[in-house]
Amino acid sequence: MERTGFVRQSWATGRDCPVVPGRARRQAVITERSTPVRLSLGLLVAVGLMAAAAAAPGPALGQPARLNVGYSSLSAEQYPAWLAHDAGLFERYGLRVQLIFFEGGTRVVQAIVAGDVPIGQVAGPAVIHSHIAGSGVVMLAAGSPTLPYWLMASKEITRPEQLRGKRVAISLFGSSSDFITRFVLRKLGLDPERDVAIIQVGSLPARLAAMEARSVHATVLNPPVSFRAQKQGYTILADLVKMGIVYANIAPAAARAYIQRHPEVIKAYLRAHIEAIARLKADRELGLRVLARYMRIADREVMERTYEMFATEAMFPRKQYPPPEGVRVILDGLAPRVPGAREARPEQFIESRFIKELEDEGFIDRVAPPGRLTEPAR
């Protein structure tokens, strides 16, 4: 099979994971202030060919800059991008954004490297692995710097050791769900290489569906899908929130080459990102509407629980500095399999200067005053 792109092997398995141009676009869903729709492969290829031109800003952002933004999961960690889009915050800061869904962070980073999406909402493992391989992709903000995941299993499985010999679902090899699954299995005393079979299944809803179909026995889930699974009676084997781990989770990321060419676009995007977090904490009904639209759920209880969990300072800090300690957690996990991870410094994988500029300019205090908008509005 032809090897192209930055990934030659999955860090998790050692197996070849070639990047074939266009593969990441096949399952994309594009949103531009309308109900998300699935597009044909031909149209998606056309989107890819036009991506560079679409991302080019108007003169000094005097005209709206068209920008394709990829996101990697159907989970509440994507709240800032979803809310900024639906509340018109991107337009406020001179951007006309299309949100494009890819199943898994690996595909988002592939699309960033290919130039299909200049900015991606993606977690640290795919960014860091690709950067070590030479992609130049870095994280621009903190997003939700924790692990709001449960390891959940079939109803008959009540103890971690019962997972031996069973199938555990992830989205893609090299993705955040892959990293988190291996991380938590080790914490529970299991060897992810020998004790279980790790299976690529896809998105969070797809992984829950695989458990319902009994084609897999366990997976890591986060809200709102994890709350749906709990209501259906699936077992919670581990709660990663209670572990208190700082983690480089889903956040805006971009290639350094694009950052150097279009710093004004990056800064405008982060303005919308920060204000979206403030709006999430202040406007409960808006937060619930956004969640219902993108997750396509009608269960009010599940939506309320998800909102309560995420519309907090702990989940989305108002000062969105990327967390070096969260990058270190990922580097330590990659070190046994990825040459260069052990020696790498967390600062190589983050770009904090835009958040620093926004703080120094007083922007953060204006849109999210300290001591306010840090908990859900009642």
N, C-alpha and C positions, 0 to 999 in steps of 0.2 A: 504494500500500500504506500502511496506517495506520502512523504513527510513534508509538510509545509507549515509555516507559522511557528509560534514560539514554543509550543509544548511538544516535547519528544517522548516523554514518559509521564505517566501519572505518578506523582510523588507518593501516593498512597499504596499503589500496587506494584509499581515497577513495570507495568505493561505499557505498550505503546498507546498513546492517545493523540494521534496526529490531528492537526487543525487543517481542515479542507476549506478553502474559500467558499463562502456562501452557506456552509452547513449551519452556522449559528443563526442564519436568518430564516430558516425554513419553518420554525415554529413561532415566529414573532407575532405579537399582537400590537397593533399601532393604535394609539389614542390621541386625538387632537380635539379636545372639548366636545366629545361625542361619545356614544356608547362604544366600548372596545369591540372591534370586529377582527376576525381572522382574515388574512389576506392571502391571495394566491402566490405561489412561488415566483411567478413572472413579475408580479407587481413588487414583491419584496426585493428581487434582484434590482429592479429599477430604483427602488428606494436606496439600496446600497450604492449604486452608481452615482446617485445624486447627493449622497450624504455630505461630501466635502463642500459642495456648493451650498447645500442647505444650511450648513453650520456656519458659513461665513457671515460675520456681523455686518450690519449697516454701518455707515460712517460714524465712528465713536458712539455706537449704539443709538444714533439719531433715528434710525429705522429699526423696527423689530428684527432681531437676529434669529433666523430660523435654526433650531437646534434639535437634533435627534438625541434622546436620552434613553438608554437601556436600563431595565430593572430586572432583578434576578429571581424574584420569588413573589408568590402571592401570600404575603404576610404583613402584619401590622408594622413591621420594621420599615416598610416602604411608605409609611404615612407622610413624611415630609414632601416627597415628590408628588404623591397623589393629591394631597391637599393644596400644594402650591399650584398645581395644574388646574384643579377644579375651582379654586377660589380666585383665579386670575392674578396670582402673585408673580408668576413668570412675566406676564405681560406688563405688570407694573414696573418691572425692572428691565424692560426692553428686550424680552426674549419671547419668541413664539416656539413653544416646545411641543414636540411629539414624543410621547412615552411609548416605548417599544418593549414588550415583555419577551424575555428569553428564559428558557427553563434551565436555571443553574448559573452560578457566577462564572464558571469556566467559559460559557458561551458569551456572556457579557464582555469579559475581558478580551476574548477573541475578536469581538465586534469592535471594541475600542482600538485594538492593535490594527485591525483592518481598515479603520477609518469610517466604519459604518455609523458608529455612535461616538461623538467626541467625549461625552460624559456618561458614566454608568453608575447606577445605584447597586453596589456590589460589596460583599463582605471580604475580609482580609485575606483568607487563604488563596483565592484565585489571583488577587492582586499581587501578593507577595511572591507566590511561586513564579508568576510570569515576570515579575521585575527581576528576580534572581536570574532568570533565563535571558534577560536583556530587553524586556518590553518597554521599560521606562514608565510604566503605569504606577501612579501613586495615589494615596488616599488624601482627600482634601478636607475632611471633617470627621467628627466623631460618630454621627448618626446615633444609633442606640448602642453604647459601648458596654454591653453586657450580653448574657446568654439567656434569653427568655424561652428556653426549650425544656420540654419533658422528653425523656426516653419512654416511649409507650409501647405496650406489647399486647398480644392477643389475650382474651379474657382468661384463658386457662393458664397463662404464664403469670405467676405471682412473685417469683424471685429471680434475680439476675442470672443465677447459675443455670436456670432452666432454658436460657438462650443458647446453650451449647448445642451445636449441630443445627441451629435454626437459621433462617434467612432474614437479614436485616436490610431494609430499603433506605437508599439515599437518592439524591437527585442525580448527580454526576460524580464520577471520580475527580478528585481535585477541588470539589466545591466545598462550601462551608458546611453543608450537611454531612459530607464525607468526613471532614476534619472533626466536627463535633461528635459524630457517631464513634469514631475511633478514640477520641479523647475520653468520652464518658464510659465506654466499654473498659478501657484501661483503669479508670477510677473505680470501676465495679469489680476489678480483679479478673477481667476476661481479656484474652488475646484476640484482637480483631482479625489477625491474619490466620489464626488456627481454630479458634473456637466457634466462629460464625461464618456464614457466607454473606458478603456484602453485595447487594444487587442494585444496579442503577434503574430507577423507576421514573423519576421526574419530579414534578412540583409537589408541594405539600398536599393539595387535594388528591393528586394522583397516588401519593403514598398511603394516605388514609384509605382510598378506594382499594388499593392492593391488599391492605390488611382486611378490609371487609370481604374481599374475594378469597381470603386465606391463601393468597399466593406469596405473602411474606408474613413474618411473625412479629416484627417490631420495626420501629422507625423513630427518629427524632422529629417532633412536631412543636410548633409554636402557635400562639394565638393568631386568629381565632380558631384555626383548625384543631389545635390541641384541646380547646374547650369543647368543641363538637365531639371529639373522640372520647373525652371524659364522660359526656352525657350519654354516649352510647355504651359505656361500661368498660372501655379498654383500661388496662392496668398502667399506672404510672410507676415505672421502675426507678426513675431518678428525676429529680427536679434540679436543673442546673442553675436556676435563679438562686436557690438556697446555698449554692456553693460560693456565691459572691465573687465570681471570676470577672475581672476586667478583660474585655475582648474587643478586637478590632472588627466590629460587626458591620452590617450593611450601612454604607455611607457613600457620598459622591466620590468618584475616582476619575482620573483622566491621565493621559500620557503627557509626560513632561514636554514633548515637542509641541503639543497642542497648547499647553499652558503658556509656553513662551510666546507663541504666536498670537494668542487670544486671551490675555490676562483679564481684559474687561468683561469678556463673556463669563469666565470662571467666577469673577467677583459678583457679577449680577446674579448668577445662578445661586451662589451662596447667600446672597441677601434674601432671595426668595426662600431658600432652604431654612434659614434662621427664623424668618417671619412666619413661615408655615408651622414651625414647632410652637411658636408663641400662640398662634391662632388655634392650634390643636388643643392647647391647654385651656384656652379661654372660651372656646365655642364648642360645647358638647354636641349640639345637634349637627353642626357641620362635620365634626369628627365621625359621628355615627353614619351620616349620609355618605361620606367618602368611603368608609369601610364597607357599607352595604353595596355600593356601586362596584367597587373593584373586586371584592370577594364574592359578590353575588349571593349573599346570605340574607335571610329574612328573620332569623332567630334573634329576637330583641335581647334576650338574656345573654347570649353569646357575644353580641355586639357590645352590650353594656360592660361586660366583664373585660373584654378586650380594650375598650376605651379606658376604663378605670386603670388598667395596668400600664398602658402606654402614655397616657397624658400626664406624665409626672416628670419631675426633674431627674429622678434616678434613671428613667428609660431614655429621655431625650434632654440632656443638659442644655441650658440656654447658651452657654459658651461652648462652642462646638469644636474644641481643639482635638485633633486625632490623638488617641491615647498610645504613647510609646509602650507602656506596659502591656497593652492589649496586643500589640504587634509582637512583643517578646514571647507571649504565650504561644502564638502561632509559629514563630521561628523555632521555638523549642520542640514543637510537635513535628515540624518539617525536618529538623536536623538529622535524624537517623536515615532519611531517604533522599534528601536534596542536597547535593554538594553546594557549599557556600552558605547554607542557612545558619550553621553553627557560628560562623565568623561574622555574619552580617549584623549591622547595628539597626535598631528600630527606626532611627531617624532617616535612614535611606529610603524608607517606603512611605513617608508622609510629607505633606507640604502644608505647613501651618501658617504661612505668611499672610494668606488672604483673611483667615479668621482673626489674626493679630491686627491687621489693618482695620478690619471692621470694628474690632473692639476699641482700638486707639481713636478711631473717628467718632466714637460714641453711638454707632449704629445699633449695637446689641442692646445697650441700655435704653435706647429709644423704643425699640420694638418689643423688648422683653425686659422691662425694668426689674432690677434685683428686688427680691422679696414679693414679687407679683407674678401672676401667670405661671406659677410653678406647680400647681396642682389642678386637677379638673375643676372647672367652674360648675357649681351646683345650681 
